[in-house]
Amino acid sequence: MTGERSGRVVAAFVMMAALVAGCSPESPSPEAASPSPTMAVPKAGDCYVTIGGGSKTFDLAKDCLDSHNREVAYVAEITGPAAAAPPAVTDASLPVSFGICDQKVAERLGSDWRPLRAVVTITVPRPSEWEQGARWVRCDVDFLDERLSRMTAIDGSGRVNIPELSIGCFRRDAAKTETFVPVDCREPHNWEFAGATDVAATSPFRKTDDAWPEAQSACERKVQAFVGVSAAQYAKAYRARFTVLNTRAMWDAGDRTARCFLDLGRTTMTGSAQGRGTKVPRYS
């Protein structure tokens, strides 16, 4: 679909590549802490606040009962040929892959992470850590704010609150495309999360402001099924939008996840659109 129906969310949601380069509003500044000189081997269940930016980004270990924005779901030792030089997350010789991390993060959360304000990250040692002997690779889950625009800290309780992390409904100001306000789906809204889907493996990674027909088509099918209408009914009355939150590195590692949204334009509704068919108001 073209023109008005093109669906990549540019203004509302920022690519995860930008997320991990910055720091959470709740995070301390990079000057407020520094990595420990003693190299600790991470383990599943560890929690962190990711702080800093760019090449100076690092993880500050936190008690999981305190606020944090990253949790470790799985750790493996790097051995053999992979241990000869600092690896990239796409290195096939690593003892983990996106498929493994996908499974381990779901086990950690007790839920599929795709409908949540969360992304999977494969983490390898920074160069300075590698020089000090670090030979591990982690499967991490990073938490996002309600607008899916940056990493954010969650309150520590020993277990992630799945309902609080669920992606739901939004109210978008039609005159200000950058204004997206998360709302309870029982309140008037014009955007709703319709589910996640995988973009075709043959699709290249595209920049934020590029058209992405493979993702758009996949999300149109997802929104059509979510609302419960035929392809013809969808084409006449509804619109799908999407966002891809992972980094280029994670895309190349195998994470092809796109989050899909029903967009009603200037029209608003109350209650979820799921399964309501043509009772869902038309896009306007």
Buried (B, 14 or more C-beta within 10 A) or exposed (E): EEEEBBBBBBEBBBBBBEBBBBBBEBBEEBEEBEBEEEEEEBEBEBBBBBBBEEEEBBBBBBEBEEBBBBBBBBBBEBEEEBEEEBBEBBBEEBBBBBEBBBBBBBEBBEBEBBBBBBBBBBBBBBEEBBEEEBBBBBBBBBBBBBBBBBBBBBEBEEEBEBEEBEBBBBBBEEEEEEBBBBBEBEEEBBBBBBBBBBBEEEBEBBEBEEEBBBBBBBBBBBBBBBBBBEEEBBEEBBBBBBBBBBBBBBBBBBBBBBBBBBBBBEBBBEBBBBEBEBEBBEBE
